[in-house]
Amino acid sequence: DKNTDVTITVTNRLLKAEATILKVGEEGERLSGATFALYGPFALDEEITKDNLTAEKHLRSDITTGADGTATFQVDLNNSAGNKFALVETTAPDGYVKDVTPHIFTLTPGESATADADHPELRIENRRGITLQLNKFGGLRDTDPELLLDEVTFMLWQKDGGNWQSIGTLRTENGIAISVPLDPGGIYAVSESSTLTG
């Protein structure tokens, strides 16, 4: 009957994929305790830089490698052909330099990607670093070696090309301030930003 109403139900299936990253050191040792932030999804033809890793594209910040150096996570895709995603390391394993480079990878619906020949970008390497320790003394160190000052803060700087970039703040406790591991090839400087009255 041409006057009969027809109801059509359309169901959209959520497109999902899975990825497993592998975090290793310079000699291939597996590293636990590396934490990453995940951004996406991006179009396949979209260029991804630090500038478009925005809050709008931020998905999560809790991807952390376990004792075997791996972390597995799922993502939702918005394109049946696939999407790009970006991982940014937020915490490095103890004794290693944080890798701030965005790691870009592509996933297709239903894929379970691992750090193999098809996805070498999911194998992420860290380098061991040098730890900087500052000792803050009051008076003359030669005459008052035990007078260590607490709650003094320093700015830590790294030279990037011709410019100096602030990369963190150090604060003394029991007269000692210890930095995160630094790149052995980097150029660094410290400046005192606050001290105790008197």
C-alpha positions, 0 to 999 in steps of 0.5 A, a space after each residue: 500500500 503506497 499510503 503505508 508508513 515505512 520506518 527505516 532504522 540505521 545503526 552506526 557501528 563505532 569504529 575501534 582499533 587497538 595499539 600496543 607500544 613498546 618502550 626500550 632503552 638504547 640497548 633494547 632493554 624494555 622500560 617500565 614507567 613511561 607515561 604518554 598522552 594520546 591525541 587524535 583522531 586526525 585525518 589521514 592527510 592531516 599534518 600533525 605538529 605540536 601546534 595541533 596537539 590541542 586540548 580538543 584532540 587530547 584523548 587521555 594521559 594515562 598510557 603507562 608501560 608495564 614491567 614488560 615495557 609495553 602498554 596497550 590501549 584502544 581508540 575510536 576512529 571516525 573514518 572507515 579508512 583509518 585515522 592518525 594518532 599521536 603519542 607524547 611522552 609525559 614521564 620518562 622511565 627513571 634515569 632516562 631523558 624524556 622524549 618530547 617528540 610526537 610519535 605519529 601512527 595510523 590505525 584502521 578499523 579492527 586493527 590490533 597494531 604492535 611494534 613490528 615491521 608494519 608499525 615500527 613507530 610504536 617502538 619508542 626509545 629513550 636515552 639515559 641521561 645525566 642528573 644535575 644536583 645543586 647544593 645550596 649553602 648559606 655563608 661561605 661553604 669552606 667555613 660553614 659546610 653544614 649550613 644548607 638552605 631549604 626552599 630555594 628555587 632555581 630555573 633550569 634552562 636549555 639552549 635551543 639553537 640560539 635561544 634559551 628555553 625554560 624547561 623546569 623549576 628546581 627546589 632545594 630540600 635539605 639544601 639539595 635540588 635534583 633535576 630530572 635526567 638531562 640529555 648528555 649532549 645538551 647545553 644547560 644553565 640554572 638561575 636562582 629565582 627565589 631565596 630565603 629572606 636574609 
